[in-house]
């Protein structure tokens, strides 16, 4: 006689918060995208800012299936913090009223957190959609988590695909209510400084592009907020990510001036001047963005590789690399302190190096640097000039009792026309 069926593993409650204000034309699609996840263990909370466009009537039709309130608030951060205070779930996310979750997104997030109990943040691939909900294109910037790239290259996490543990969210202090355009970017940086994060290889959400989004109307005010937010995480420096946002904002502003204020015969000339100025600036800014780690998309490393990894206590850092013929000495430093020095033999190598516990009083991420004393190859940059290459780095992994963060090579994301292209192979070794 067969024994009793084993008890099913309890599923964690997932809370999704939707901030909304005057979004009646998009709100039903957002609510339905959560309802269509097909799980009973989802709590959906909609925080409406006192809309008068029919949003409240839409919410009333969903009574009993969602929790909601409608009252004046102080903006998106205030609405989200209010919703997360109401939340009962141990996994949290938010979906804006004009965006959508894709089918299976919650399943994927729950399974990732179940498989790795140390993860603090997961996110996935996604799409952009138009006002009517038609698919435009994949979100091009998603890449495996790399904290330094998140600060120095740009926001590579599509917020509509991100889920995080409640315990991690509370540990980093929640959302910064003083931020308007960068509250998600700032949160992901702070989570990545203290917890492992992971990109999931599936489409999980879509961002709707239309003329009334915060990003499209932010202009130079948004750029100033990006500068201040990133400076807090970069020791006061103006990172390449800031300069990239600055370039985009000024390009949009000047294109608008040409279209709206120049007489017809001069518009073409004005447009050509703006394009040439953009290309000139891009060829100076884009290399700083792509090479902000010193580690390139095909695994080649320059003479200095900089990485930021979560401060998880003592453990080991694993380096999976390849020494080319003619390669020299490599040196690993943590917060300026040397941990390892060696000239590996030519060929693949793996090293596992102890990382000391910096103590409970230490704050911020672990700052690793790998220095090489030799350049073995050069190749032309897409944006002009030469890349000096020293060795190949396949993967870096921080392994500790409190979690494991794997970092593969970054993706190639920027070319002069903002499209991904293949880089020419390296030249012969320098003589």
C-alpha positions in Angstrom: 0.0 0.0 0.0 1.4 3.3 -1.0 2.3 5.8 1.7 0.9 9.3 1.9 1.8 11.9 -0.7 4.7 14.1 0.4 3.6 17.6 1.6 3.9 20.3 -1.1 6.6 22.9 -0.4 4.9 26.1 0.7 5.1 28.8 -1.9 6.2 32.3 -0.8 3.8 35.2 -1.1 4.8 37.6 -3.8 3.6 41.3 -3.5 3.5 43.5 -6.6 2.8 47.2 -6.1 1.5 49.4 -8.9 1.8 53.2 -8.4 -0.7 55.1 -10.6 -1.9 58.6 -11.3 -4.2 59.5 -14.2 -3.4 56.2 -16.0 -6.9 54.9 -16.7 -6.1 54.1 -20.4 -3.2 51.8 -19.4 -4.2 50.6 -15.9 -6.4 47.6 -17.0 -3.5 46.0 -18.9 -1.1 46.3 -16.0 -3.7 44.7 -13.6 -4.5 41.9 -16.1 -0.8 41.2 -16.6 -0.5 40.4 -12.9 -3.8 38.5 -12.7 -2.7 36.3 -15.7 0.4 35.1 -13.9 -1.9 32.2 -12.8 -0.8 32.0 -9.2 -2.9 32.3 -6.1 0.1 33.4 -4.0 0.3 36.9 -5.5 -0.8 40.0 -3.6 -1.4 43.0 -6.0 -1.6 46.4 -4.4 -2.5 49.5 -6.5 -1.7 52.9 -5.0 -3.5 55.6 -6.9 -2.6 59.2 -6.3 -6.2 60.5 -6.3 -6.9 60.2 -10.1 -10.0 61.7 -11.6 -9.8 60.0 -15.0 -11.8 56.9 -14.3 -9.0 55.0 -12.6 -11.0 54.5 -9.4 -13.9 53.0 -11.3 -11.5 50.5 -12.8 -10.1 49.6 -9.4 -13.6 49.1 -8.0 -14.2 46.5 -10.7 -11.2 44.5 -9.3 -12.4 44.7 -5.7 -11.6 41.4 -3.9 -8.9 40.4 -6.4 -6.5 43.4 -5.7 -5.9 45.7 -2.7 -6.0 49.4 -3.5 -6.4 52.9 -2.2 -6.8 56.2 -3.9 -5.6 59.4 -2.2 -3.2 62.2 -2.9 0.5 61.3 -2.5 3.9 63.0 -3.1 4.8 61.1 -6.3 6.0 57.6 -7.3 8.4 57.0 -4.5 5.9 58.0 -1.9 3.2 55.7 -3.5 5.6 52.8 -3.7 6.9 53.1 -0.2 3.2 53.3 1.0 2.4 50.1 -1.0 5.5 48.2 0.3 4.5 49.1 3.9 1.1 47.5 3.2 2.8 44.4 1.6 2.7 41.0 3.2 4.9 39.2 0.7 8.5 38.0 1.2 9.2 38.7 -2.5 8.5 42.2 -3.8 8.3 43.9 -7.1 6.5 46.8 -8.7 5.0 47.3 -12.1 4.0 50.8 -13.2 0.5 51.4 -14.3 1.6 51.9 -17.9 3.8 48.8 -18.1 3.1 45.1 -18.0 4.5 41.8 -16.6 4.9 39.0 -19.1 3.4 35.5 -18.5 5.5 33.3 -16.2 7.6 36.2 -14.8 6.5 35.5 -11.2 7.2 31.8 -11.6 10.7 32.5 -12.8 11.5 34.8 -9.9 10.1 32.5 -7.3 12.1 29.5 -8.6 15.3 31.6 -8.8 15.0 32.6 -5.1 14.1 29.1 -4.2 17.2 27.7 -5.9 19.5 30.2 -4.2 18.4 31.4 -0.8 21.2 34.0 -0.7 20.0 36.0 -3.8 18.7 39.5 -3.0 17.7 40.6 -6.6 16.7 38.9 -9.8 15.7 40.4 -13.1 15.2 39.3 -16.7 15.0 40.2 -20.3 12.1 42.3 -21.6 10.7 44.4 -24.4 9.5 47.9 -25.2 5.9 48.3 -26.3 4.0 51.3 -27.8 0.9 53.1 -26.5 -1.3 50.4 -28.0 0.7 47.6 -26.5 2.3 46.5 -29.7 5.8 45.0 -29.5 8.6 47.4 -30.6 11.9 45.7 -29.8 13.8 43.8 -27.1 15.3 45.8 -24.3 18.9 46.0 -25.5 20.8 46.7 -22.4 20.1 43.7 -20.2 23.3 41.9 -19.2 24.6 39.6 -16.3 24.9 41.6 -13.1 28.0 43.7 -12.9 27.9 46.3 -10.1 30.7 48.5 -11.5 29.0 48.6 -14.9 25.7 49.5 -13.2 27.4 52.6 -11.8 29.8 53.5 -14.6 28.1 52.3 -17.8 24.4 52.7 -17.2 21.2 51.2 -15.9 21.3 47.7 -17.5 18.3 46.4 -15.4 14.8 46.7 -16.8 12.8 47.6 -13.7 9.7 45.9 -15.0 11.5 42.6 -14.8 13.0 43.0 -11.3 12.0 41.1 -8.1 13.8 41.4 -4.7 13.5 39.8 -1.3 11.7 41.8 1.3 14.5 41.2 3.8 17.1 42.7 1.3 14.8 45.6 0.5 14.4 46.5 4.2 18.2 45.9 4.9 19.2 48.6 2.4 16.6 51.1 3.6 13.9 50.8 0.8 13.4 53.4 -1.9 15.0 56.8 -1.6 11.9 59.1 -1.5 14.0 62.1 -2.6 14.6 60.5 -6.1 12.2 60.9 -9.0 13.8 59.5 -12.1 16.5 57.2 -10.6 14.8 55.5 -7.6 15.0 52.1 -9.2 18.5 52.4 -10.5 19.7 53.6 -7.0 17.9 50.7 -5.3 19.5 48.1 -7.6 22.9 49.5 -6.9 22.3 49.4 -3.1 21.0 45.8 -3.3 24.0 44.8 -5.4 26.4 46.3 -2.8 25.2 43.9 -0.2 23.5 40.9 -1.9 24.1 38.6 -4.8 22.0 39.4 -7.9 21.2 37.4 -11.0 20.0 37.9 -14.6 17.4 35.3 -15.6 17.4 34.1 -19.2 13.8 34.8 -20.0 11.5 37.6 -21.0 9.7 38.9 -17.9 8.3 42.4 -18.5 7.7 45.2 -20.9 8.1 49.0 -20.6 5.6 51.2 -22.5 7.1 54.1 -24.5 4.9 57.1 -24.9 5.3 60.9 -24.6 4.1 61.2 -21.0 6.6 58.9 -19.3 8.8 60.3 -16.7 12.0 59.5 -18.6 10.8 61.1 -21.8 9.9 64.4 -20.0 12.8 64.5 -17.6 15.3 66.4 -19.7 18.2 68.1 -18.0 16.6 67.8 -14.6 16.8 64.0 -14.9 20.4 64.3 -15.9 21.2 66.4 -12.8 19.6 63.7 -10.6 21.6 61.0 -12.3 24.8 62.9 -11.7 24.0 63.4 -8.0 22.8 59.8 -7.5 25.8 58.2 -9.2 28.3 60.4 -7.4 27.1 59.0 -4.1 28.0 55.5 -5.3 31.3 56.5 -7.1 33.0 58.6 -4.4 31.9 61.9 -5.9 33.1 61.2 -9.4 31.1 62.0 -12.6 30.9 58.5 -14.1 30.8 57.7 -17.8 27.1 56.7 -17.3 26.4 60.3 -16.3 28.1 61.6 -19.4 26.1 59.2 -21.6 22.8 60.5 -20.1 24.1 64.1 -20.5 24.8 63.4 -24.2 21.3 61.9 -24.8 19.5 64.8 -23.1 21.4 67.5 -24.9 21.0 65.7 -28.2 17.2 65.5 -27.7 17.0 69.2 -26.6 19.0 70.4 -29.6 17.0 68.3 -32.0 13.8 69.9 -30.6 15.2 73.4 -31.0 16.0 72.6 -34.6 12.6 71.2 -35.4 10.6 73.9 -33.5 12.5 77.2 -33.8 14.6 77.2 -36.9 13.0 78.3 -40.2 12.6 75.7 -42.8 15.7 76.4 -44.9 17.9 76.2 -41.8 16.5 73.0 -40.3 18.6 70.7 -42.4 21.8 72.6 -41.6 20.9 72.7 -37.9 20.2 68.9 -37.9 23.6 68.2 -39.5 25.4 70.3 -36.9 23.6 68.4 -34.1 24.4 65.0 -35.6 28.1 65.9 -36.1 28.3 67.3 -32.5 26.7 64.1 -31.2 29.1 61.9 -33.1 32.1 63.9 -31.9 31.0 63.6 -28.3 30.0 60.0 -28.6 33.4 59.0 -29.8 34.8 60.4 -26.5 32.2 59.2 -24.1 31.3 55.7 -25.4 34.8 54.2 -25.0 34.8 55.3 -21.3 31.4 53.6 -20.9 32.3 50.3 -22.7 35.7 50.1 -21.0 34.7 51.2 -17.5 35.8 47.9 -16.1 38.8 47.3 -18.3 37.2 44.0 -19.2 35.7 43.6 -22.7 32.9 41.6 -24.2 35.1 38.8 -25.7 37.0 38.3 -22.4 40.1 40.3 -23.3 41.3 42.4 -20.3 43.3 45.6 -20.4 46.1 46.3 -18.0 43.7 47.2 -15.2 40.4 45.4 -14.5 38.1 47.0 -11.8 35.2 45.1 -10.3 32.8 45.8 -7.5 31.3 42.8 -5.7 28.9 42.5 -2.7 30.4 42.7 0.7 29.4 39.3 1.9 32.1 38.6 4.5 35.2 36.4 4.2 35.4 33.7 1.5 37.2 33.2 -1.8 37.5 34.9 -5.1 37.8 32.6 -8.1 39.6 33.8 -11.2 39.0 31.8 -14.5 41.4 33.2 -17.1 43.8 32.5 -19.9 47.4 33.7 -20.1 48.4 34.5 -23.7 52.0 33.9 -25.0 54.1 36.7 -23.9 51.8 37.6 -21.0 53.3 38.9 -17.8 52.6 39.2 -14.1 49.1 39.6 -12.7 48.3 41.2 -9.3 45.0 41.1 -7.4 44.1 43.9 -5.0 41.2 44.3 -2.6 40.5 47.8 -1.4 44.2 48.6 -2.3 45.6 45.6 -0.4 47.4 42.9 -2.4 46.0 39.4 -2.2 47.8 37.6 -5.0 50.7 38.1 -7.4 51.8 35.6 -10.1 52.9 35.2 -13.7 50.8 32.2 -14.9 52.1 29.9 -17.5 50.6 30.4 -21.0 47.2 28.8 -21.3 44.0 28.5 -19.3 44.3 28.9 -15.5 42.0 29.0 -12.4 42.9 30.5 -9.1 41.0 30.5 -5.8 42.2 33.2 -3.5 41.2 33.8 0.1 39.3 37.0 0.8 39.5 38.3 4.4 36.4 39.3 6.3 36.5 43.1 6.5 34.3 43.2 9.6 30.8 44.4 10.4 31.9 48.0 10.4 32.9 48.0 6.8 30.4 49.6 4.3 30.0 49.6 0.6 31.0 46.9 -1.9 34.3 45.1 -2.2 36.5 46.9 -4.7 38.8 44.4 -6.6 41.4 45.4 -9.1 43.5 43.0 -11.3 46.6 44.6 -12.7 48.7 43.3 -15.5 52.3 44.5 -16.2 52.3 43.6 -19.9 50.4 44.5 -23.1 50.4 41.6 -25.6 48.1 42.8 -28.3 46.3 45.9 -29.6 43.2 46.4 -31.8 41.3 49.3 -33.1 38.4 50.6 -31.1 35.0 51.1 -32.7 35.2 54.7 -31.4 38.7 55.5 -32.5 42.1 54.8 -30.9 43.6 51.5 -29.8 42.7 49.0 -27.1 45.7 47.6 -25.3 45.0 44.0 -24.3 46.9 42.0 -21.7 45.2 38.6 -21.0 41.8 36.9 -21.1 39.4 36.8 -18.2 36.5 34.3 -18.6 34.8 34.7 -15.2 35.2 36.1 -11.7 33.3 34.5 -8.8 33.0 35.6 -5.2 32.2 32.5 -3.1 31.3 33.0 0.6 29.1 31.3 3.2 26.6 34.2 2.7 26.3 33.9 -1.0 27.9 33.5 -4.4 28.2 36.2 -7.1 29.4 35.2 -10.5 30.5 37.8 -13.0 31.0 36.9 -16.7 32.4 39.3 -19.3 30.1 42.3 -20.0 28.0 42.4 -23.2 29.0 44.6 -26.1 26.3 47.3 -26.0 27.4 50.5 -27.6 28.7 51.4 -31.0 28.8 54.9 -32.6 25.2 54.4 -33.8 24.1 52.7 -30.5 23.8 49.3 -32.0 25.7 46.1 -31.0 28.3 45.1 -33.6 31.2 42.7 -33.7 34.6 44.2 -32.9 37.5 43.3 -35.2 39.9 40.6 -33.9 43.1 41.6 -32.1 46.2 42.3 -34.2 49.5 40.4 -33.9 51.4 40.7 -30.6 53.3 43.9 -30.1 57.0 43.4 -30.9 
